[in-house]
């Protein structure tokens, strides 16, 4: 009986020892896995921080639009880029002045005709002249020229209106030819700068006695920048030119319609008197 109890105690002791050893080993393995996961997460976090830092550095290193334009301007050569830039500035200034002038010249012709007719009915020719003097733009000036000759008959009124229209057309188109000049001049200056730049590049190759592709490519790139600048200036000015021409055409149509109606109104007032 004692021997059986001893064997049971020994077996129980061995079982507890084995169980404790396995439990300890399993706990150690779990701890190692947790440490490995934490280490991997820390490494991934550091990699993401490095990527974000690299991205921020790349963004800061990218030049702004102004810096890029300044760089290209200097690469193209100040000698040729300044005249091209002058064409852009002068052309835009002229176009803006014309746009403002034409916009202020635009009036409600139907309202002006109504006021002139009412003035003719109530105050006579002098009252209608006063209305025309207070009306801005070419329409009022044309009406005034016609009223000045109203006492000489309707034919003289028509001739005065036509002559006044020609004068106003010249005033509206004032400066438009300069915009056309800048549109043509800018790309020609760019082409000239490119040709001279190419000549200088080939002169450098001839003096060196050998052809280096990198040096040749750099010279050609620098020469072509002036052509690009000239074309960009021409495109911008062409847009402004079309805006100005469209406004002039609109005013001319208004002048023609208003002049026809004005002649009819004056004719109705003059013929009964005649």
Secondary structure as UniProt FT lines:
FT   HELIX           2..61
FT   HELIX           65..76
FT   HELIX           78..105
FT   HELIX           109..122
FT   HELIX           124..133
FT   HELIX           138..148
FT   HELIX           150..152
FT   HELIX           154..172
FT   TURN            173..175
FT   HELIX           176..208
FT   HELIX           213..271
FT   TURN            272..273
//
